[in-house]
Amino acid sequence: MEALAKLITAIAALLGAIAWPLVFLTLVVLYRKQLAAAIERLPGLFDRLRKMKVAGVEAELDALAAMAPDRGGVTADQARAAA
């Protein structure tokens, strides 16, 4: 009886070790198009940011503020208001 209990415990531990990676892999496969689109947009986001603070959620939009208003860009006042 003790051997059966150890076997059940070992099977449960094995399933527990396999379950989380399997769930993660399934989610990646199901949402691969959305994840690929989000990853493609990341370089554009980093090009616009001059300073970023993760914990305090602080970011300066330096490149957008430097754009000339006559080209349809964002003025410095608009960038400060957005920040």
mmCIF file of the N, C-alpha and C atoms, coordinates in Angstrom:
data_MODEL
# 
_entry.id   MODEL 
# 
loop_
_atom_site.group_PDB 
_atom_site.id 
_atom_site.type_symbol 
_atom_site.label_atom_id 
_atom_site.label_alt_id 
_atom_site.label_comp_id 
_atom_site.label_asym_id 
_atom_site.label_entity_id 
_atom_site.label_seq_id 
_atom_site.pdbx_PDB_ins_code 
_atom_site.Cartn_x 
_atom_site.Cartn_y 
_atom_site.Cartn_z 
_atom_site.occupancy 
_atom_site.B_iso_or_equiv 
_atom_site.pdbx_formal_charge 
_atom_site.auth_seq_id 
_atom_site.auth_comp_id 
_atom_site.auth_asym_id 
_atom_site.auth_atom_id 
_atom_site.pdbx_PDB_model_num 
ATOM 1   N N  . MET A 1 1  ? 0.811  -1.189 0.000   1.00 0.00 ? 1  MET A N  1 
ATOM 2   C CA . MET A 1 1  ? 0.000  0.000  0.000   1.00 0.00 ? 1  MET A CA 1 
ATOM 3   C C  . MET A 1 1  ? 0.860  1.261  0.000   1.00 0.00 ? 1  MET A C  1 
ATOM 4   N N  . GLU A 1 2  ? 1.975  1.208  0.705   1.00 0.00 ? 2  GLU A N  1 
ATOM 5   C CA . GLU A 1 2  ? 2.870  2.349  0.757   1.00 0.00 ? 2  GLU A CA 1 
ATOM 6   C C  . GLU A 1 2  ? 3.509  2.601  -0.611  1.00 0.00 ? 2  GLU A C  1 
ATOM 7   N N  . ALA A 1 3  ? 3.779  1.546  -1.345  1.00 0.00 ? 3  ALA A N  1 
ATOM 8   C CA . ALA A 1 3  ? 4.369  1.682  -2.680  1.00 0.00 ? 3  ALA A CA 1 
ATOM 9   C C  . ALA A 1 3  ? 3.385  2.362  -3.630  1.00 0.00 ? 3  ALA A C  1 
ATOM 10  N N  . LEU A 1 4  ? 2.101  2.047  -3.485  1.00 0.00 ? 4  LEU A N  1 
ATOM 11  C CA . LEU A 1 4  ? 1.072  2.670  -4.327  1.00 0.00 ? 4  LEU A CA 1 
ATOM 12  C C  . LEU A 1 4  ? 0.957  4.161  -4.018  1.00 0.00 ? 4  LEU A C  1 
ATOM 13  N N  . ALA A 1 5  ? 1.059  4.519  -2.762  1.00 0.00 ? 5  ALA A N  1 
ATOM 14  C CA . ALA A 1 5  ? 1.004  5.926  -2.371  1.00 0.00 ? 5  ALA A CA 1 
ATOM 15  C C  . ALA A 1 5  ? 2.200  6.693  -2.934  1.00 0.00 ? 5  ALA A C  1 
ATOM 16  N N  . LYS A 1 6  ? 3.379  6.072  -2.901  1.00 0.00 ? 6  LYS A N  1 
ATOM 17  C CA . LYS A 1 6  ? 4.569  6.718  -3.467  1.00 0.00 ? 6  LYS A CA 1 
ATOM 18  C C  . LYS A 1 6  ? 4.439  6.865  -4.983  1.00 0.00 ? 6  LYS A C  1 
ATOM 19  N N  . LEU A 1 7  ? 3.853  5.859  -5.630  1.00 0.00 ? 7  LEU A N  1 
ATOM 20  C CA . LEU A 1 7  ? 3.656  5.921  -7.078  1.00 0.00 ? 7  LEU A CA 1 
ATOM 21  C C  . LEU A 1 7  ? 2.692  7.046  -7.449  1.00 0.00 ? 7  LEU A C  1 
ATOM 22  N N  . ILE A 1 8  ? 1.616  7.164  -6.727  1.00 0.00 ? 8  ILE A N  1 
ATOM 23  C CA . ILE A 1 8  ? 0.639  8.229  -6.981  1.00 0.00 ? 8  ILE A CA 1 
ATOM 24  C C  . ILE A 1 8  ? 1.273  9.598  -6.744  1.00 0.00 ? 8  ILE A C  1 
ATOM 25  N N  . THR A 1 9  ? 2.070  9.721  -5.698  1.00 0.00 ? 9  THR A N  1 
ATOM 26  C CA . THR A 1 9  ? 2.756  10.979 -5.411  1.00 0.00 ? 9  THR A CA 1 
ATOM 27  C C  . THR A 1 9  ? 3.749  11.321 -6.526  1.00 0.00 ? 9  THR A C  1 
ATOM 28  N N  . ALA A 1 10 ? 4.459  10.334 -7.014  1.00 0.00 ? 10 ALA A N  1 
ATOM 29  C CA . ALA A 1 10 ? 5.424  10.567 -8.094  1.00 0.00 ? 10 ALA A CA 1 
ATOM 30  C C  . ALA A 1 10 ? 4.711  10.980 -9.381  1.00 0.00 ? 10 ALA A C  1 
ATOM 31  N N  . ILE A 1 11 ? 3.595  10.346 -9.689  1.00 0.00 ? 11 ILE A N  1 
ATOM 32  C CA . ILE A 1 11 ? 2.823  10.697 -10.892 1.00 0.00 ? 11 ILE A CA 1 
ATOM 33  C C  . ILE A 1 11 ? 2.267  12.108 -10.761 1.00 0.00 ? 11 ILE A C  1 
ATOM 34  N N  . ALA A 1 12 ? 1.781  12.461 -9.593  1.00 0.00 ? 12 ALA A N  1 
ATOM 35  C CA . ALA A 1 12 ? 1.258  13.813 -9.373  1.00 0.00 ? 12 ALA A CA 1 
ATOM 36  C C  . ALA A 1 12 ? 2.360  14.858 -9.517  1.00 0.00 ? 12 ALA A C  1 
ATOM 37  N N  . ALA A 1 13 ? 3.543  14.562 -8.999  1.00 0.00 ? 13 ALA A N  1 
ATOM 38  C CA . ALA A 1 13 ? 4.665  15.497 -9.123  1.00 0.00 ? 13 ALA A CA 1 
ATOM 39  C C  . ALA A 1 13 ? 5.082  15.643 -10.587 1.00 0.00 ? 13 ALA A C  1 
ATOM 40  N N  . LEU A 1 14 ? 5.070  14.560 -11.324 1.00 0.00 ? 14 LEU A N  1 
ATOM 41  C CA . LEU A 1 14 ? 5.411  14.606 -12.742 1.00 0.00 ? 14 LEU A CA 1 
ATOM 42  C C  . LEU A 1 14 ? 4.391  15.428 -13.528 1.00 0.00 ? 14 LEU A C  1 
ATOM 43  N N  . LEU A 1 15 ? 3.123  15.203 -13.255 1.00 0.00 ? 15 LEU A N  1 
ATOM 44  C CA . LEU A 1 15 ? 2.076  15.982 -13.928 1.00 0.00 ? 15 LEU A CA 1 
ATOM 45  C C  . LEU A 1 15 ? 2.164  17.459 -13.562 1.00 0.00 ? 15 LEU A C  1 
ATOM 46  N N  . GLY A 1 16 ? 2.482  17.747 -12.323 1.00 0.00 ? 16 GLY A N  1 
ATOM 47  C CA . GLY A 1 16 ? 2.631  19.133 -11.890 1.00 0.00 ? 16 GLY A CA 1 
ATOM 48  C C  . GLY A 1 16 ? 3.802  19.820 -12.578 1.00 0.00 ? 16 GLY A C  1 
ATOM 49  N N  . ALA A 1 17 ? 4.869  19.069 -12.808 1.00 0.00 ? 17 ALA A N  1 
ATOM 50  C CA . ALA A 1 17 ? 6.040  19.642 -13.475 1.00 0.00 ? 17 ALA A CA 1 
ATOM 51  C C  . ALA A 1 17 ? 5.793  19.853 -14.963 1.00 0.00 ? 17 ALA A C  1 
ATOM 52  N N  . ILE A 1 18 ? 4.917  19.077 -15.560 1.00 0.00 ? 18 ILE A N  1 
ATOM 53  C CA . ILE A 1 18 ? 4.638  19.172 -16.992 1.00 0.00 ? 18 ILE A CA 1 
ATOM 54  C C  . ILE A 1 18 ? 3.491  20.135 -17.289 1.00 0.00 ? 18 ILE A C  1 
ATOM 55  N N  . ALA A 1 19 ? 2.581  20.326 -16.349 1.00 0.00 ? 19 ALA A N  1 
ATOM 56  C CA . ALA A 1 19 ? 1.356  21.084 -16.613 1.00 0.00 ? 19 ALA A CA 1 
ATOM 57  C C  . ALA A 1 19 ? 1.619  22.545 -16.971 1.00 0.00 ? 19 ALA A C  1 
ATOM 58  N N  . TRP A 1 20 ? 2.433  23.271 -16.194 1.00 0.00 ? 20 TRP A N  1 
ATOM 59  C CA . TRP A 1 20 ? 2.634  24.699 -16.453 1.00 0.00 ? 20 TRP A CA 1 
ATOM 60  C C  . TRP A 1 20 ? 3.337  24.962 -17.779 1.00 0.00 ? 20 TRP A C  1 
ATOM 61  N N  . PRO A 1 21 ? 4.400  24.255 -18.108 1.00 0.00 ? 21 PRO A N  1 
ATOM 62  C CA . PRO A 1 21 ? 4.993  24.490 -19.432 1.00 0.00 ? 21 PRO A CA 1 
ATOM 63  C C  . PRO A 1 21 ? 4.041  24.149 -20.575 1.00 0.00 ? 21 PRO A C  1 
ATOM 64  N N  . LEU A 1 22 ? 3.222  23.119 -20.381 1.00 0.00 ? 22 LEU A N  1 
ATOM 65  C CA . LEU A 1 22 ? 2.259  22.742 -21.420 1.00 0.00 ? 22 LEU A CA 1 
ATOM 66  C C  . LEU A 1 22 ? 1.193  23.815 -21.608 1.00 0.00 ? 22 LEU A C  1 
ATOM 67  N N  . VAL A 1 23 ? 0.714  24.396 -20.519 1.00 0.00 ? 23 VAL A N  1 
ATOM 68  C CA . VAL A 1 23 ? -0.261 25.489 -20.601 1.00 0.00 ? 23 VAL A CA 1 
ATOM 69  C C  . VAL A 1 23 ? 0.372  26.698 -21.278 1.00 0.00 ? 23 VAL A C  1 
ATOM 70  N N  . PHE A 1 24 ? 1.596  27.036 -20.920 1.00 0.00 ? 24 PHE A N  1 
ATOM 71  C CA . PHE A 1 24 ? 2.292  28.174 -21.527 1.00 0.00 ? 24 PHE A CA 1 
ATOM 72  C C  . PHE A 1 24 ? 2.477  27.960 -23.027 1.00 0.00 ? 24 PHE A C  1 
ATOM 73  N N  . LEU A 1 25 ? 2.923  26.779 -23.413 1.00 0.00 ? 25 LEU A N  1 
ATOM 74  C CA . LEU A 1 25 ? 3.121  26.466 -24.821 1.00 0.00 ? 25 LEU A CA 1 
ATOM 75  C C  . LEU A 1 25 ? 1.803  26.508 -25.593 1.00 0.00 ? 25 LEU A C  1 
ATOM 76  N N  . THR A 1 26 ? 0.743  26.026 -25.004 1.00 0.00 ? 26 THR A N  1 
ATOM 77  C CA . THR A 1 26 ? -0.570 26.066 -25.647 1.00 0.00 ? 26 THR A CA 1 
ATOM 78  C C  . THR A 1 26 ? -1.029 27.500 -25.866 1.00 0.00 ? 26 THR A C  1 
ATOM 79  N N  . LEU A 1 27 ? -0.845 28.367 -24.877 1.00 0.00 ? 27 LEU A N  1 
ATOM 80  C CA . LEU A 1 27 ? -1.231 29.770 -25.031 1.00 0.00 ? 27 LEU A CA 1 
ATOM 81  C C  . LEU A 1 27 ? -0.393 30.473 -26.098 1.00 0.00 ? 27 LEU A C  1 
ATOM 82  N N  . VAL A 1 28 ? 0.891  30.167 -26.157 1.00 0.00 ? 28 VAL A N  1 
ATOM 83  C CA . VAL A 1 28 ? 1.750  30.769 -27.180 1.00 0.00 ? 28 VAL A CA 1 
ATOM 84  C C  . VAL A 1 28 ? 1.300  30.335 -28.571 1.00 0.00 ? 28 VAL A C  1 
ATOM 85  N N  . VAL A 1 29 ? 0.960  29.056 -28.718 1.00 0.00 ? 29 VAL A N  1 
ATOM 86  C CA . VAL A 1 29 ? 0.509  28.564 -30.021 1.00 0.00 ? 29 VAL A CA 1 
ATOM 87  C C  . VAL A 1 29 ? -0.837 29.183 -30.400 1.00 0.00 ? 29 VAL A C  1 
ATOM 88  N N  . LEU A 1 30 ? -1.748 29.288 -29.455 1.00 0.00 ? 30 LEU A N  1 
ATOM 89  C CA . LEU A 1 30 ? -3.073 29.842 -29.750 1.00 0.00 ? 30 LEU A CA 1 
ATOM 90  C C  . LEU A 1 30 ? -3.017 31.326 -30.096 1.00 0.00 ? 30 LEU A C  1 
ATOM 91  N N  . TYR A 1 31 ? -2.143 32.081 -29.434 1.00 0.00 ? 31 TYR A N  1 
ATOM 92  C CA . TYR A 1 31 ? -2.081 33.526 -29.627 1.00 0.00 ? 31 TYR A CA 1 
ATOM 93  C C  . TYR A 1 31 ? -0.804 33.959 -30.353 1.00 0.00 ? 31 TYR A C  1 
ATOM 94  N N  . ARG A 1 32 ? -0.254 33.115 -31.215 1.00 0.00 ? 32 ARG A N  1 
ATOM 95  C CA . ARG A 1 32 ? 1.007  33.427 -31.879 1.00 0.00 ? 32 ARG A CA 1 
ATOM 96  C C  . ARG A 1 32 ? 0.904  34.628 -32.801 1.00 0.00 ? 32 ARG A C  1 
ATOM 97  N N  . LYS A 1 33 ? -0.224 34.818 -33.482 1.00 0.00 ? 33 LYS A N  1 
ATOM 98  C CA . LYS A 1 33 ? -0.378 35.971 -34.380 1.00 0.00 ? 33 LYS A CA 1 
ATOM 99  C C  . LYS A 1 33 ? -0.409 37.273 -33.586 1.00 0.00 ? 33 LYS A C  1 
ATOM 100 N N  . GLN A 1 34 ? -1.140 37.302 -32.492 1.00 0.00 ? 34 GLN A N  1 
ATOM 101 C CA . GLN A 1 34 ? -1.210 38.494 -31.663 1.00 0.00 ? 34 GLN A CA 1 
ATOM 102 C C  . GLN A 1 34 ? 0.136  38.789 -31.011 1.00 0.00 ? 34 GLN A C  1 
ATOM 103 N N  . LEU A 1 35 ? 0.831  37.750 -30.555 1.00 0.00 ? 35 LEU A N  1 
ATOM 104 C CA . LEU A 1 35 ? 2.143  37.940 -29.953 1.00 0.00 ? 35 LEU A CA 1 
ATOM 105 C C  . LEU A 1 35 ? 3.157  38.455 -30.986 1.00 0.00 ? 35 LEU A C  1 
ATOM 106 N N  . ALA A 1 36 ? 3.091  37.926 -32.204 1.00 0.00 ? 36 ALA A N  1 
ATOM 107 C CA . ALA A 1 36 ? 4.001  38.381 -33.255 1.00 0.00 ? 36 ALA A CA 1 
ATOM 108 C C  . ALA A 1 36 ? 3.741  39.844 -33.597 1.00 0.00 ? 36 ALA A C  1 
ATOM 109 N N  . ALA A 1 37 ? 2.463  40.241 -33.648 1.00 0.00 ? 37 ALA A N  1 
ATOM 110 C CA . ALA A 1 37 ? 2.132  41.641 -33.943 1.00 0.00 ? 37 ALA A CA 1 
ATOM 111 C C  . ALA A 1 37 ? 2.623  42.556 -32.828 1.00 0.00 ? 37 ALA A C  1 
ATOM 112 N N  . ALA A 1 38 ? 2.476  42.137 -31.588 1.00 0.00 ? 38 ALA A N  1 
ATOM 113 C CA . ALA A 1 38 ? 2.933  42.957 -30.464 1.00 0.00 ? 38 ALA A CA 1 
ATOM 114 C C  . ALA A 1 38 ? 4.453  43.077 -30.463 1.00 0.00 ? 38 ALA A C  1 
ATOM 115 N N  . ILE A 1 39 ? 5.147  42.011 -30.782 1.00 0.00 ? 39 ILE A N  1 
ATOM 116 C CA . ILE A 1 39 ? 6.611  42.045 -30.806 1.00 0.00 ? 39 ILE A CA 1 
ATOM 117 C C  . ILE A 1 39 ? 7.107  42.934 -31.945 1.00 0.00 ? 39 ILE A C  1 
ATOM 118 N N  . GLU A 1 40 ? 6.392  42.938 -33.072 1.00 0.00 ? 40 GLU A N  1 
ATOM 119 C CA . GLU A 1 40 ? 6.788  43.803 -34.188 1.00 0.00 ? 40 GLU A CA 1 
ATOM 120 C C  . GLU A 1 40 ? 6.626  45.280 -33.847 1.00 0.00 ? 40 GLU A C  1 
ATOM 121 N N  . ARG A 1 41 ? 5.689  45.622 -32.962 1.00 0.00 ? 41 ARG A N  1 
ATOM 122 C CA . ARG A 1 41 ? 5.453  47.018 -32.592 1.00 0.00 ? 41 ARG A CA 1 
ATOM 123 C C  . ARG A 1 41 ? 6.433  47.536 -31.534 1.00 0.00 ? 41 ARG A C  1 
ATOM 124 N N  . LEU A 1 42 ? 7.138  46.665 -30.857 1.00 0.00 ? 42 LEU A N  1 
ATOM 125 C CA . LEU A 1 42 ? 8.049  47.087 -29.787 1.00 0.00 ? 42 LEU A CA 1 
ATOM 126 C C  . LEU A 1 42 ? 9.176  48.010 -30.258 1.00 0.00 ? 42 LEU A C  1 
ATOM 127 N N  . PRO A 1 43 ? 9.872  47.737 -31.372 1.00 0.00 ? 43 PRO A N  1 
ATOM 128 C CA . PRO A 1 43 ? 10.941 48.660 -31.780 1.00 0.00 ? 43 PRO A CA 1 
ATOM 129 C C  . PRO A 1 43 ? 10.431 50.071 -32.050 1.00 0.00 ? 43 PRO A C  1 
ATOM 130 N N  . GLY A 1 44 ? 9.246  50.217 -32.608 1.00 0.00 ? 44 GLY A N  1 
ATOM 131 C CA . GLY A 1 44 ? 8.681  51.540 -32.836 1.00 0.00 ? 44 GLY A CA 1 
ATOM 132 C C  . GLY A 1 44 ? 8.426  52.279 -31.538 1.00 0.00 ? 44 GLY A C  1 
ATOM 133 N N  . LEU A 1 45 ? 8.047  51.561 -30.515 1.00 0.00 ? 45 LEU A N  1 
ATOM 134 C CA . LEU A 1 45 ? 7.821  52.171 -29.208 1.00 0.00 ? 45 LEU A CA 1 
ATOM 135 C C  . LEU A 1 45 ? 9.129  52.640 -28.597 1.00 0.00 ? 45 LEU A C  1 
ATOM 136 N N  . PHE A 1 46 ? 10.162 51.828 -28.700 1.00 0.00 ? 46 PHE A N  1 
ATOM 137 C CA . PHE A 1 46 ? 11.443 52.192 -28.112 1.00 0.00 ? 46 PHE A CA 1 
ATOM 138 C C  . PHE A 1 46 ? 12.128 53.320 -28.878 1.00 0.00 ? 46 PHE A C  1 
ATOM 139 N N  . ASP A 1 47 ? 11.833 53.459 -30.180 1.00 0.00 ? 47 ASP A N  1 
ATOM 140 C CA . ASP A 1 47 ? 12.398 54.569 -30.941 1.00 0.00 ? 47 ASP A CA 1 
ATOM 141 C C  . ASP A 1 47 ? 11.859 55.902 -30.443 1.00 0.00 ? 47 ASP A C  1 
ATOM 142 N N  . ARG A 1 48 ? 10.626 55.918 -29.980 1.00 0.00 ? 48 ARG A N  1 
ATOM 143 C CA . ARG A 1 48 ? 10.010 57.168 -29.532 1.00 0.00 ? 48 ARG A CA 1 
ATOM 144 C C  . ARG A 1 48 ? 10.385 57.538 -28.111 1.00 0.00 ? 48 ARG A C  1 
ATOM 145 N N  . LEU A 1 49 ? 10.784 56.591 -27.319 1.00 0.00 ? 49 LEU A N  1 
ATOM 146 C CA . LEU A 1 49 ? 11.066 56.861 -25.907 1.00 0.00 ? 49 LEU A CA 1 
ATOM 147 C C  . LEU A 1 49 ? 12.521 57.256 -25.702 1.00 0.00 ? 49 LEU A C  1 
ATOM 148 N N  . ARG A 1 50 ? 12.718 58.308 -24.938 1.00 0.00 ? 50 ARG A N  1 
ATOM 149 C CA . ARG A 1 50 ? 14.071 58.694 -24.562 1.00 0.00 ? 50 ARG A CA 1 
ATOM 150 C C  . ARG A 1 50 ? 14.399 58.178 -23.165 1.00 0.00 ? 50 ARG A C  1 
ATOM 151 N N  . LYS A 1 51 ? 13.411 58.224 -22.281 1.00 0.00 ? 51 LYS A N  1 
ATOM 152 C CA . LYS A 1 51 ? 13.634 57.786 -20.907 1.00 0.00 ? 51 LYS A CA 1 
ATOM 153 C C  . LYS A 1 51 ? 12.446 56.944 -20.477 1.00 0.00 ? 51 LYS A C  1 
ATOM 154 N N  . MET A 1 52 ? 12.713 55.854 -19.783 1.00 0.00 ? 52 MET A N  1 
ATOM 155 C CA . MET A 1 52 ? 11.634 54.970 -19.359 1.00 0.00 ? 52 MET A CA 1 
ATOM 156 C C  . MET A 1 52 ? 11.929 54.461 -17.952 1.00 0.00 ? 52 MET A C  1 
ATOM 157 N N  . LYS A 1 53 ? 10.928 54.503 -17.104 1.00 0.00 ? 53 LYS A N  1 
ATOM 158 C CA . LYS A 1 53 ? 11.055 54.012 -15.735 1.00 0.00 ? 53 LYS A CA 1 
ATOM 159 C C  . LYS A 1 53 ? 9.946  52.985 -15.541 1.00 0.00 ? 53 LYS A C  1 
ATOM 160 N N  . VAL A 1 54 ? 10.299 51.741 -15.329 1.00 0.00 ? 54 VAL A N  1 
ATOM 161 C CA . VAL A 1 54 ? 9.321  50.665 -15.297 1.00 0.00 ? 54 VAL A CA 1 
ATOM 162 C C  . VAL A 1 54 ? 8.478  50.702 -14.033 1.00 0.00 ? 54 VAL A C  1 
ATOM 163 N N  . ALA A 1 55 ? 9.090  50.766 -12.881 1.00 0.00 ? 55 ALA A N  1 
ATOM 164 C CA . ALA A 1 55 ? 8.337  50.709 -11.632 1.00 0.00 ? 55 ALA A CA 1 
ATOM 165 C C  . ALA A 1 55 ? 7.455  51.941 -11.456 1.00 0.00 ? 55 ALA A C  1 
ATOM 166 N N  . GLY A 1 56 ? 7.967  53.112 -11.833 1.00 0.00 ? 56 GLY A N  1 
ATOM 167 C CA . GLY A 1 56 ? 7.212  54.345 -11.689 1.00 0.00 ? 56 GLY A CA 1 
ATOM 168 C C  . GLY A 1 56 ? 6.381  54.682 -12.907 1.00 0.00 ? 56 GLY A C  1 
ATOM 169 N N  . VAL A 1 57 ? 6.432  53.877 -13.956 1.00 0.00 ? 57 VAL A N  1 
ATOM 170 C CA . VAL A 1 57 ? 5.725  54.067 -15.217 1.00 0.00 ? 57 VAL A CA 1 
ATOM 171 C C  . VAL A 1 57 ? 5.938  55.488 -15.730 1.00 0.00 ? 57 VAL A C  1 
ATOM 172 N N  . GLU A 1 58 ? 7.165  55.876 -15.929 1.00 0.00 ? 58 GLU A N  1 
ATOM 173 C CA . GLU A 1 58 ? 7.509  57.199 -16.408 1.00 0.00 ? 58 GLU A CA 1 
ATOM 174 C C  . GLU A 1 58 ? 8.223  57.064 -17.748 1.00 0.00 ? 58 GLU A C  1 
ATOM 175 N N  . ALA A 1 59 ? 7.826  57.861 -18.733 1.00 0.00 ? 59 ALA A N  1 
ATOM 176 C CA . ALA A 1 59 ? 8.469  57.819 -20.046 1.00 0.00 ? 59 ALA A CA 1 
ATOM 177 C C  . ALA A 1 59 ? 8.409  59.199 -20.678 1.00 0.00 ? 59 ALA A C  1 
ATOM 178 N N  . GLU A 1 60 ? 9.468  59.595 -21.349 1.00 0.00 ? 60 GLU A N  1 
ATOM 179 C CA . GLU A 1 60 ? 9.495  60.870 -22.058 1.00 0.00 ? 60 GLU A CA 1 
ATOM 180 C C  . GLU A 1 60 ? 9.416  60.601 -23.553 1.00 0.00 ? 60 GLU A C  1 
ATOM 181 N N  . LEU A 1 61 ? 8.551  61.306 -24.222 1.00 0.00 ? 61 LEU A N  1 
ATOM 182 C CA . LEU A 1 61 ? 8.402  61.145 -25.656 1.00 0.00 ? 61 LEU A CA 1 
ATOM 183 C C  . LEU A 1 61 ? 9.247  62.199 -26.362 1.00 0.00 ? 61 LEU A C  1 
ATOM 184 N N  . ASP A 1 62 ? 10.544 62.019 -26.326 1.00 0.00 ? 62 ASP A N  1 
ATOM 185 C CA . ASP A 1 62 ? 11.483 63.003 -26.852 1.00 0.00 ? 62 ASP A CA 1 
ATOM 186 C C  . ASP A 1 62 ? 11.382 63.144 -28.369 1.00 0.00 ? 62 ASP A C  1 
ATOM 187 N N  . ALA A 1 63 ? 11.341 62.032 -29.087 1.00 0.00 ? 63 ALA A N  1 
ATOM 188 C CA . ALA A 1 63 ? 11.319 62.097 -30.547 1.00 0.00 ? 63 ALA A CA 1 
ATOM 189 C C  . ALA A 1 63 ? 10.026 62.725 -31.047 1.00 0.00 ? 63 ALA A C  1 
ATOM 190 N N  . LEU A 1 64 ? 8.914  62.453 -30.403 1.00 0.00 ? 64 LEU A N  1 
ATOM 191 C CA . LEU A 1 64 ? 7.645  63.051 -30.827 1.00 0.00 ? 64 LEU A CA 1 
ATOM 192 C C  . LEU A 1 64 ? 7.616  64.542 -30.534 1.00 0.00 ? 64 LEU A C  1 
ATOM 193 N N  . ALA A 1 65 ? 8.179  64.953 -29.434 1.00 0.00 ? 65 ALA A N  1 
ATOM 194 C CA . ALA A 1 65 ? 8.185  66.368 -29.086 1.00 0.00 ? 65 ALA A CA 1 
ATOM 195 C C  . ALA A 1 65 ? 9.102  67.153 -30.013 1.00 0.00 ? 65 ALA A C  1 
ATOM 196 N N  . ALA A 1 66 ? 10.120 66.525 -30.566 1.00 0.00 ? 66 ALA A N  1 
ATOM 197 C CA . ALA A 1 66 ? 11.061 67.211 -31.449 1.00 0.00 ? 66 ALA A CA 1 
ATOM 198 C C  . ALA A 1 66 ? 10.532 67.355 -32.869 1.00 0.00 ? 66 ALA A C  1 
ATOM 199 N N  . MET A 1 67 ? 9.467  66.627 -33.210 1.00 0.00 ? 67 MET A N  1 
ATOM 200 C CA . MET A 1 67 ? 8.925  66.712 -34.570 1.00 0.00 ? 67 MET A CA 1 
ATOM 201 C C  . MET A 1 67 ? 8.336  68.102 -34.817 1.00 0.00 ? 67 MET A C  1 
ATOM 202 N N  . ALA A 1 68 ? 8.486  68.585 -36.026 1.00 0.00 ? 68 ALA A N  1 
ATOM 203 C CA . ALA A 1 68 ? 7.973  69.910 -36.376 1.00 0.00 ? 68 ALA A CA 1 
ATOM 204 C C  . ALA A 1 68 ? 6.455  69.858 -36.543 1.00 0.00 ? 68 ALA A C  1 
ATOM 205 N N  . PRO A 1 69 ? 5.737  70.869 -36.030 1.00 0.00 ? 69 PRO A N  1 
ATOM 206 C CA . PRO A 1 69 ? 4.282  70.862 -36.144 1.00 0.00 ? 69 PRO A CA 1 
ATOM 207 C C  . PRO A 1 69 ? 3.799  70.987 -37.589 1.00 0.00 ? 69 PRO A C  1 
ATOM 208 N N  . ASP A 1 70 ? 4.585  71.593 -38.473 1.00 0.00 ? 70 ASP A N  1 
ATOM 209 C CA . ASP A 1 70 ? 4.142  71.761 -39.852 1.00 0.00 ? 70 ASP A CA 1 
ATOM 210 C C  . ASP A 1 70 ? 4.130  70.435 -40.612 1.00 0.00 ? 70 ASP A C  1 
ATOM 211 N N  . ARG A 1 71 ? 4.825  69.419 -40.110 1.00 0.00 ? 71 ARG A N  1 
ATOM 212 C CA . ARG A 1 71 ? 4.807  68.106 -40.754 1.00 0.00 ? 71 ARG A CA 1 
ATOM 213 C C  . ARG A 1 71 ? 3.706  67.231 -40.182 1.00 0.00 ? 71 ARG A C  1 
ATOM 214 N N  . GLY A 1 72 ? 2.838  67.791 -39.391 1.00 0.00 ? 72 GLY A N  1 
ATOM 215 C CA . GLY A 1 72 ? 1.765  67.015 -38.788 1.00 0.00 ? 72 GLY A CA 1 
ATOM 216 C C  . GLY A 1 72 ? 2.205  66.294 -37.535 1.00 0.00 ? 72 GLY A C  1 
ATOM 217 N N  . GLY A 1 73 ? 3.317  66.689 -36.959 1.00 0.00 ? 73 GLY A N  1 
ATOM 218 C CA . GLY A 1 73 ? 3.847  66.046 -35.771 1.00 0.00 ? 73 GLY A CA 1 
ATOM 219 C C  . GLY A 1 73 ? 3.212  66.602 -34.503 1.00 0.00 ? 73 GLY A C  1 
ATOM 220 N N  . VAL A 1 74 ? 3.770  66.234 -33.414 1.00 0.00 ? 74 VAL A N  1 
ATOM 221 C CA . VAL A 1 74 ? 3.274  66.637 -32.107 1.00 0.00 ? 74 VAL A CA 1 
ATOM 222 C C  . VAL A 1 74 ? 4.133  67.788 -31.607 1.00 0.00 ? 74 VAL A C  1 
ATOM 223 N N  . THR A 1 75 ? 3.512  68.820 -31.106 1.00 0.00 ? 75 THR A N  1 
ATOM 224 C CA . THR A 1 75 ? 4.257  69.938 -30.565 1.00 0.00 ? 75 THR A CA 1 
ATOM 225 C C  . THR A 1 75 ? 4.773  69.593 -29.169 1.00 0.00 ? 75 THR A C  1 
ATOM 226 N N  . ALA A 1 76 ? 5.696  70.374 -28.674 1.00 0.00 ? 76 ALA A N  1 
ATOM 227 C CA . ALA A 1 76 ? 6.256  70.149 -27.343 1.00 0.00 ? 76 ALA A CA 1 
ATOM 228 C C  . ALA A 1 76 ? 5.188  70.280 -26.272 1.00 0.00 ? 76 ALA A C  1 
ATOM 229 N N  . ASP A 1 77 ? 4.248  71.229 -26.459 1.00 0.00 ? 77 ASP A N  1 
ATOM 230 C CA . ASP A 1 77 ? 3.162  71.400 -25.502 1.00 0.00 ? 77 ASP A CA 1 
ATOM 231 C C  . ASP A 1 77 ? 2.263  70.170 -25.475 1.00 0.00 ? 77 ASP A C  1 
ATOM 232 N N  . GLN A 1 78 ? 1.993  69.607 -26.635 1.00 0.00 ? 78 GLN A N  1 
ATOM 233 C CA . GLN A 1 78 ? 1.159  68.406 -26.698 1.00 0.00 ? 78 GLN A CA 1 
ATOM 234 C C  . GLN A 1 78 ? 1.851  67.225 -26.024 1.00 0.00 ? 78 GLN A C  1 
ATOM 235 N N  . ALA A 1 79 ? 3.139  67.114 -26.207 1.00 0.00 ? 79 ALA A N  1 
ATOM 236 C CA . ALA A 1 79 ? 3.886  66.023 -25.578 1.00 0.00 ? 79 ALA A CA 1 
ATOM 237 C C  . ALA A 1 79 ? 3.885  66.169 -24.066 1.00 0.00 ? 79 ALA A C  1 
ATOM 238 N N  . ARG A 1 80 ? 4.048  67.407 -23.561 1.00 0.00 ? 80 ARG A N  1 
ATOM 239 C CA . ARG A 1 80 ? 4.002  67.626 -22.105 1.00 0.00 ? 80 ARG A CA 1 
ATOM 240 C C  . ARG A 1 80 ? 2.608  67.330 -21.566 1.00 0.00 ? 80 ARG A C  1 
ATOM 241 N N  . ALA A 1 81 ? 1.571  67.704 -22.307 1.00 0.00 ? 81 ALA A N  1 
ATOM 242 C CA . ALA A 1 81 ? 0.194  67.432 -21.858 1.00 0.00 ? 81 ALA A CA 1 
ATOM 243 C C  . ALA A 1 81 ? -0.081 65.940 -21.836 1.00 0.00 ? 81 ALA A C  1 
ATOM 244 N N  . ALA A 1 82 ? 0.457  65.221 -22.804 1.00 0.00 ? 82 ALA A N  1 
ATOM 245 C CA . ALA A 1 82 ? 0.255  63.768 -22.839 1.00 0.00 ? 82 ALA A CA 1 
ATOM 246 C C  . ALA A 1 82 ? 0.997  63.079 -21.724 1.00 0.00 ? 82 ALA A C  1 
ATOM 247 N N  . ALA A 1 83 ? 2.143  63.626 -21.339 1.00 0.00 ? 83 ALA A N  1 
ATOM 248 C CA . ALA A 1 83 ? 2.933  62.988 -20.277 1.00 0.00 ? 83 ALA A CA 1 
ATOM 249 C C  . ALA A 1 83 ? 2.205  63.161 -18.950 1.00 0.00 ? 83 ALA A C  1 
# 
